[in-house]
Amino acid sequence: MCSHYQGIKERERYIRKFGVAPPDDLGKYDVWPGYAATAIRRPQHWDVGDEAVPPREAFTGRFGLIPHWATDLKVSRNTFNARSETVAVKPSFRDAWKRAQRCIIPLDAFYEPDWRTGKAIATRIASADGEPLGVAGLWSWWKPPAGDVIHSFTMLTINADGHALMEHFHKPTDEKRMVVILPPQRYQDWLEAPLEHGMGFMEQYPSELLSADPTLPGAAP
């Protein structure tokens, strides 16, 4: 599953693709669990009927969801992906799912290991047209004993069996998984859909709309 991705460096590109200005702090470009990065969600008062409230807002959070009951930040090392099959019941994610705390994670590309040669070859997966991708996620907040509230997020994943591209990644003995990539026309639907419609977005993204490029040994990702 996805533990490494690249964010979007250019503010203008971010705004054009997602219809919202990113925070001043875009976080890391190469993002790993625990790193700060951006995501997009509904504003806090999105449902009050005030036209002044925008439909989306971008925020900075940690990659790896930190549930409100966590005792420290270490949990984010294991909560960067949420399986769609268990997200509604797993303690780390069920509150965010039931509260429909959905988000979109903007990225330029994500990395997965290709084991077909017998060795893990990091492979950069991006949109075939070079445009940013929006991955479906969940967000949460956590208040440490001393300090400010920390926001965080996770990527949703689904089974990738039968997917012409994504079934080639991970070890041969491991289940094939992929992140849930949202079609741009469904971004707002994902953020606003009622709880009972959330699973309707858990679909494989067409393989022909993606490209995959191996990372050469010794090369920077």
Long-range contacts (C-beta under 8 A, 24 or more apart in sequence): 1-80, 1-81, 1-155, 1-157, 1-177, 1-179, 2-80, 2-81, 2-110, 2-111, 2-112, 2-155, 2-157, 2-179, 3-32, 3-33, 3-80, 3-81, 4-30, 4-31, 4-32, 4-110, 4-111, 4-122, 4-221, 5-30, 5-31, 5-105, 5-107, 5-108, 5-109, 5-110, 5-111, 6-30, 6-31, 6-107, 6-108, 6-109, 6-110, 6-124, 6-221, 7-31, 7-37, 7-38, 7-106, 7-107, 7-108, 8-106, 8-107, 8-108, 8-132, 9-108, 13-132, 14-58, 14-106, 14-132, 17-106, 17-131, 17-132, 17-134, 17-184, 18-56, 18-58, 18-104, 18-106, 18-132, 18-134, 18-187, 19-55, 19-56, 19-187, 20-54, 20-56, 20-57, 20-58, 21-58, 22-58, 22-106, 23-58, 23-59, 23-60, 25-60, 27-60, 30-221, 31-63, 31-107, 32-63, 33-63, 33-64, 33-76, 33-77, 33-78, 33-80, 34-62, 34-63, 34-64, 34-73, 34-76, 34-77, 35-62, 35-63, 36-60, 36-61, 36-62, 36-63, 37-61, 37-62, 37-63, 37-105, 38-106, 39-103, 39-104, 39-105, 39-106, 39-137, 39-139, 39-153, 40-103, 40-104, 40-105, 40-106, 40-134, 40-187, 40-191, 41-101, 41-102, 41-103, 41-104, 41-139, 41-191, 42-102, 42-191, 42-192, 46-192, 55-188, 55-191, 56-187, 56-188, 56-191, 59-139, 59-151, 60-151, 61-139, 61-150, 61-151, 61-152, 61-153, 62-150, 62-151, 62-152, 62-153, 63-152, 63-153, 63-154, 64-152, 64-154, 65-92, 65-93, 65-96, 65-138, 65-139, 65-140, 65-152, 65-153, 65-154, 66-140, 66-141, 66-142, 66-150, 66-152, 67-91, 67-92, 67-93, 67-95, 67-96, 67-140, 67-142, 68-95, 68-140, 68-141, 68-142, 68-143, 70-142, 73-142, 73-150, 76-152, 79-152, 79-154, 80-154, 80-155, 81-154, 81-155, 81-156, 81-157, 81-177, 81-179, 82-137, 82-138, 82-154, 82-155, 82-156, 82-157, 83-157, 83-177, 84-156, 84-157, 84-158, 84-180, 84-199, 84-202, 85-159, 87-138, 87-156, 93-138, 93-154, 95-140, 96-138, 96-139, 96-140, 96-154, 97-138, 97-195, 97-198, 98-195, 100-193, 100-194, 100-195, 100-198, 101-138, 101-139, 101-140, 102-136, 102-137, 102-138, 102-139, 102-190, 102-191, 102-193, 102-198, 103-137, 103-138, 103-139, 103-153, 103-191, 104-134, 104-135, 104-136, 104-137, 104-182, 104-187, 104-190, 104-191, 105-134, 105-135, 105-136, 105-137, 105-153, 105-155, 106-132, 106-133, 106-134, 107-132, 107-133, 107-134, 107-135, 108-132, 108-133, 109-133, 110-135, 110-179, 111-215, 111-221, 112-166, 112-169, 112-170, 113-169, 113-170, 113-171, 114-168, 114-169, 114-212, 114-214, 115-169, 115-170, 115-171, 115-172, 116-168, 121-214, 121-215, 122-214, 122-215, 122-221, 123-169, 123-212, 123-213, 123-214, 123-215, 124-212, 124-213, 124-214, 124-215, 124-221, 125-165, 125-166, 125-210, 125-211, 125-212, 126-210, 126-211, 126-213, 127-209, 127-210, 127-211, 128-208, 128-209, 128-210, 128-211, 129-209, 133-181, 134-181, 134-182, 134-184, 134-187, 135-179, 135-180, 135-181, 135-182, 136-179, 136-180, 136-181, 136-182, 136-190, 136-201, 136-202, 155-179, 155-180, 156-180, 156-202, 158-202, 158-203, 158-204, 160-204, 162-204, 163-204, 163-207, 164-207, 164-208, 165-207, 165-210, 165-212, 166-204, 166-207, 178-204, 178-205, 180-205, 181-205, 181-210
